[in-house]
Amino acid sequence: MKKLTILLSIITLYQSLWTQEKEHTPNSWYKNLSIGALTGGAEVSVNQPLVRIKIMLQQGLPINRETLNLSTLYRGYGVNVGSMIPITAVQMGVNSGLSNWYYTDHTATPASQVGIAFIAGATSALVSGPAENIMTKQQGTTDSIITTIYSAVKTKGAKSLIRGLVPTMARDGGFVVAYLPLKDIIKQYALPELHNDTWEKIADIGCGVTAGVIGAIATHPADTIKTVMQSYDKNMKKAFEDIYKAQGLSGLYNGLSARGLRVMLAVPLMNQVASYLNRKLSE
């Protein structure tokens, strides 16, 4: 409850600040950062248990009643939600900034939308990589964030905090493609003519889930390699070799059920939250 109260307080503060700014700068980067921050916070608050289960599956840890209690499922929630707010804000901000710059002289195409979204996601990995490294190390302990960071730096050096950055960039780039342009691209080609508001909303959710499935399958190998690198302090080559020797290519999809469900829920959830906030901040 304490963590939830803190999160709600942060959200209330952000809403207050954004309300003061919105009449003067309705399309400013503040708005995109605001929407991104709240959207990311909402997604983690709902899906944190799936993050825990996914990491356990990727680490080969047992899943039972003892390991699935509420306090364990939300272990690492603080660092995860604390990082996801700026991560999603960066994704929205970079995507918006690059779009405004590029589309000044170019026409929007599916390829350009995908490219810009991927860059935005890869950029956000500079924040998400170290944060997830800390969260992953926390999963098997009861240590605090500070203790986990201190232990990692003391035993492996400060550079160990950015371990797994490359696969994180690949994963986050792919996720933002699914979250931002892919839903609309699928909707544009699969359901080009919808004029009923109810069917429009259903189509948005359906296309969002479809985009989430595609994004999860495409990016999960990078996520698995990232988790193994961070859990066992291995380089990318060694992590891939160990996974492949133990289980073959199928090992790259350990934990896909949990992460796939998370992404399937995350994409339509984040789209709906972002759409709602966009309307409210534009009123």
Secondary structure, 3 states (H helix, E strand, C coil): CHHHHHHHHHHHHHHHHHHHHHCCCCCCHHHHHHHHHHHHHHHHHHHHHHHHHHHHHHHCCCCCCCCCCHHHHCCCHHHHHHHHHHHHHHHHHHHHHHHHHHCCCCCCCHHHHHHHHHHHHHHHHHHHHHHHHHHHHHHCCCCCHHHHHHHHHHHHCHHHHHCCHHHHHHHHHHHHHHHHHHHHHHHHHHCCCCCCHHHHHHHHHHHHHHHHHHHHHHHHHHHHHHHHHHHHCCCHHHHHHHHHHHHHHHHHHCCHHHHHHHHHHHHHHHHHHHHHHHHHHHC
